Amino acid sequence: MPTQVANPTTPHGQRREMTTMMMMMPAGGGALMDHPLKSDDHKAKKATAAAAALKRSPTLKLKKLFSKAIIVRNSSNILFKSKKSRPKTPVDVVRQTTSLLSSYLNSLPHPSPGGHKHADKMAELDVLIRELKLILYGNGESEPVAEACSQLTQQFFKENTLRLLIVCLPKLNLEARKDATQVVANLQRQPVNSRLIASDYLESNLDLIDILVSGYEDPTMALHYGGMLRECIRHQIVARYVLKSAHMKKFFDYIQLPSFDVAADATATFKELMTRHKSTIAEFLAENYKWFFAEFNSKLLESANYITRRQAVKLLGDILLDRSNSAVMVCYVSSKDNLRILMNLLRESSKSIQLDAFHVFKLFVANQNKPSDIINILVANRSKLLRFFASFKIDREDEAFEADKAQVIMEISELEATASIGNSGELRKLCY
């Protein structure tokens, strides 16, 4: 029979019935069926046994060890965080850059461009070169620090990093090449104790200039090496080396390369060579007058390319009108072949070419010691020249231009044909 048990804790003396069902053994004997409470105990024991088995499992032990390792590592990061995040000095950045470049250069005989390790190193190198640039140029929010720039410059040339960077440049990605070009350019202007130590370094490593000049033969590298070369030419020792080398003749071909960007860059470098260091240029032209102007006239002034002609005639004016080159100018304006070239340039449809050609042509007319050949050509073409200059105008008002034009018209009007001039032979002797 069910047994009712009173619960004294229920409110108002209410009773809750708890019925315990007991199953009697059937007649003939048999086992006693499990009591519900005993069944729960049995399940609990099974769960405990399963937990014990899991504790003995190797997988669980590995998981525990892994969890402990993570805790230890995180603790280590916290303990040494300040040491790990210590900012790198300019010297550190140069050393790390040099180390990576050296490592890469040493692996060139047996390169392994594939794999994550190589990619990681190249990515790290990109970051380091960008850091060099930021130290030298600032980051847009702050100006570069002079002391940091000085330290970087000293270490850069001490570690021979310039050589490594130039040699490895083709293997860098495009952005890293751009950054490297800016770094090298900046370092040519960085003073250390009031000296440009880049000049001293290059004087002992002039073979690097050979690499830079030859870069024009590789369209993918021409603009990067060309930019570096122009900055190196700031040093007179470098300009003299290029002017006296076989490289000079190559520029007449580089300027005519089919790639507009490469040709324009080569032209900019050529102009820098021919205008920056006055005494060195005068010396070069005196020693190389014949072949230089023969190439200049035939390949540049008479080029089929309009842009080449325009840039060449402007550069010619810059060279001849410089006082340092007065002796060269007298020789140039004493040549009838040169005069014919300039008269043809005056007939160009381009006002820019006409104006630049005029500034050279007026030197032929103003020369007080004109050879007979020059006088006779001017007299023979007098009427055409006077008609041309009467209508020759420029888009802006320029008093100096008008005065020069009036002087040219007067000189040509007063010329008289002559059979010979006594000093023409002496002039030819003086013209190298």
Sequence and secondary structure as in RCSB ss.txt:
>XXXX:A:sequence
MPTQVANPTTPHGQRREMTTMMMMMPAGGGALMDHPLKSDDHKAKKATAAAAALKRSPTLKLKKLFSKAIIVRNS
SNILFKSKKSRPKTPVDVVRQTTSLLSSYLNSLPHPSPGGHKHADKMAELDVLIRELKLILYGNGESEPVAEACS
QLTQQFFKENTLRLLIVCLPKLNLEARKDATQVVANLQRQPVNSRLIASDYLESNLDLIDILVSGYEDPTMALHY
GGMLRECIRHQIVARYVLKSAHMKKFFDYIQLPSFDVAADATATFKELMTRHKSTIAEFLAENYKWFFAEFNSKL
LESANYITRRQAVKLLGDILLDRSNSAVMVCYVSSKDNLRILMNLLRESSKSIQLDAFHVFKLFVANQNKPSDII
NILVANRSKLLRFFASFKIDREDEAFEADKAQVIMEISELEATASIGNSGELRKLCY
>XXXX:A:secstr
       TTSGGG             TT       HHHHHHHHHHHHHHHHHHHHT HHHHHHHHHHHHHHHHHH
HHHHTHHHHT    HHHHHHHHHHHHHHHHHTTTS    SHHHHHHHHHHHHHHHHHHHHHH  SSS   HHHHH
HHHHHHHHTTHHHHHHHHGGGS HHHHHHHHHHHHHHTT  BTTB HHHHHHHT THHHHHHHHGGGSTTTHHHH
HHHHHHHTTSHHHHHHHHTSTHHHHHHHHTT S HHHHHHHHHHHHHHHHS HHHHHHHHHHHHHHHHHHIIIII
IT S HHHHHHHHHHHHHHHTSGGGHHHHHHHTT HHHHHHHHHHHT S HHHHHHHHHHHHHHHH TT  HHHH
HHHHHTHHHHHHHHHH   SS  HHHHHHHHHHHHHHHH    S  TTHHHHHHH  
